[in-house]
Amino acid sequence: MARVWKFTSDIDTDQLAPGAYMHEPVHILARHTLQTLRPEFAQSVRKGDILVTDGVLGIGSSREQAVGALRELGIAMVVAPAYSGLFFRNCFNLGLLALQVTETQCIHDGDILALSPDRQSLCLNQHTRLDCAPTPAFLWNLIDNGGLLATLRKTDGLPAGKDV
């Protein structure tokens, strides 16, 4: 179970990873995540929290640093009715679970969400079931392994610590 940070609008990658800080390492970039929408977000988010929006998540540029900043802050999952295609795949490649849920309007800031054991739905505040769009097995494999590079290291013998 994790605490929700709720947004009602589209969230673009410039809001997640502001261009003015793109030259900085991810731990510094992350300090500015969503500062234009909620200045307290980066300083207040806790490991395991969940970002939810009613809009499209990850529109804009395809910068993977947007996902990296969320991971750096400890975001465990993102939930939205729709995603930019590249952002969605970057989430899984970097080991961040991205679930598509159409009924995000009933989720509020501070609510508690938990992934069901069958990974087909979310449980909102321990009593409301929210169905998720199906996630293919190969994407669950990326999440289970911690992302694409970790999966490659595990399955193809990529040496530990070596980035491609």
C-alpha positions in Angstrom: 0.0 0.0 0.0 1.3 3.4 -0.9 0.3 7.1 -0.7 -1.0 8.9 -3.8 0.2 12.2 -5.2 -2.7 13.3 -7.4 -2.6 15.6 -10.4 -5.6 16.5 -12.5 -3.9 17.6 -15.7 -1.6 16.3 -18.4 2.0 16.1 -17.1 4.8 16.6 -19.6 8.4 15.6 -19.4 9.5 19.2 -19.1 7.6 19.3 -15.8 9.1 16.0 -14.6 12.6 16.9 -15.7 12.9 20.7 -16.2 15.3 21.6 -19.1 17.2 24.1 -16.9 18.5 21.2 -14.8 19.1 18.6 -17.5 22.9 19.1 -17.3 22.8 18.1 -13.7 23.1 14.5 -12.3 19.7 12.8 -11.8 19.8 13.3 -8.0 19.9 17.1 -8.5 17.5 17.1 -11.4 15.0 15.1 -9.3 14.9 17.9 -6.7 13.1 20.0 -9.4 10.5 17.4 -10.4 7.0 18.9 -10.8 8.1 22.1 -9.2 5.9 24.2 -11.5 2.8 22.2 -10.5 3.5 21.4 -6.8 6.7 23.0 -5.5 6.6 20.8 -2.4 6.5 17.5 -4.4 10.2 16.6 -4.7 11.0 17.4 -1.0 7.9 15.7 0.4 7.6 12.5 -1.7 8.5 9.3 0.2 9.9 6.1 -1.2 7.0 3.9 -2.4 4.6 6.8 -3.2 2.5 6.7 -6.3 2.0 9.5 -8.9 -1.6 9.6 -10.4 -2.9 11.9 -13.0 -6.3 12.2 -14.7 -4.5 13.4 -17.9 -1.9 12.1 -20.2 1.4 11.3 -18.5 4.8 11.9 -20.2 3.8 14.0 -23.2 6.5 16.2 -24.7 10.0 15.2 -25.3 11.2 11.6 -25.0 13.8 12.3 -22.3 14.2 9.3 -20.2 15.5 11.5 -17.4 11.8 12.3 -16.6 11.4 8.6 -15.5 14.9 8.6 -13.9 13.9 11.6 -11.7 10.7 9.8 -10.5 12.8 6.7 -9.7 15.4 8.8 -7.9 12.6 10.3 -5.7 11.3 6.8 -4.8 8.1 6.8 -6.8 7.1 3.2 -7.0 4.3 3.4 -9.6 2.6 5.8 -12.0 -1.1 5.6 -12.8 -2.8 7.4 -15.7 -5.6 6.9 -18.2 -3.1 7.5 -21.0 0.6 7.8 -21.6 3.0 9.1 -24.3 4.3 5.9 -25.9 8.0 6.6 -25.3 7.4 7.7 -21.7 5.4 4.5 -21.1 8.2 2.3 -22.4 10.9 4.3 -20.6 9.1 3.6 -17.4 9.4 -0.2 -17.9 13.0 0.1 -19.2 14.0 1.9 -16.0 12.0 -0.4 -13.8 9.1 2.0 -12.9 5.6 0.4 -13.0 3.2 2.3 -15.3 -0.4 1.2 -15.1 -3.2 2.4 -17.3 -6.4 3.0 -15.3 -9.4 4.9 -16.8 -11.1 5.6 -13.5 -8.5 7.9 -12.0 -11.1 10.6 -11.2 -12.1 8.7 -8.1 -8.5 8.7 -6.7 -7.5 11.7 -4.5 -4.4 13.1 -3.1 -3.3 11.2 0.0 -5.4 8.1 -0.9 -3.8 4.6 -0.5 -3.4 2.4 -3.5 -2.2 -1.2 -3.6 -1.6 -3.5 -6.5 -3.8 -6.7 -6.4 -2.0 -10.0 -6.1 -3.1 -10.9 -9.6 -1.7 -7.6 -10.9 -4.9 -6.9 -12.8 -6.3 -4.2 -10.6 -5.6 -1.6 -7.9 -7.3 -1.5 -4.5 -8.2 2.1 -3.5 -8.3 2.8 0.2 -8.7 -1.0 0.9 -12.2 -1.3 -0.5 -12.6 0.0 -4.1 -11.3 -2.1 -7.0 -10.0 -0.2 -10.1 -9.3 -2.3 -13.2 -6.0 -1.8 -15.0 -5.4 -2.3 -18.7 -3.6 -5.6 -19.3 0.2 -5.3 -19.0 2.1 -7.8 -21.2 4.2 -10.5 -19.5 7.4 -9.2 -21.0 6.8 -5.8 -19.4 6.1 -7.4 -16.0 9.4 -9.3 -16.5 11.2 -5.9 -16.8 9.6 -4.7 -13.6 10.3 -7.9 -11.7 14.0 -7.6 -12.7 14.4 -3.9 -12.1 14.4 -2.6 -15.7 15.8 -3.4 -19.0 19.5 -3.4 -18.1 19.0 -5.6 -15.1 17.0 -8.0 -17.3 19.8 -8.1 -19.8 22.3 -8.7 -17.1 20.2 -11.6 -15.8 19.3 -13.2 -19.1 22.1 -12.4 -21.5 25.1 -12.2 -19.3 25.7 -8.5 -19.5 28.4 -7.8 -17.0 27.3 -6.2 -13.7 27.7 -2.5 -13.6 28.2 -2.2 -17.4 25.7 0.1 -19.1 25.2 -0.3 -22.8 
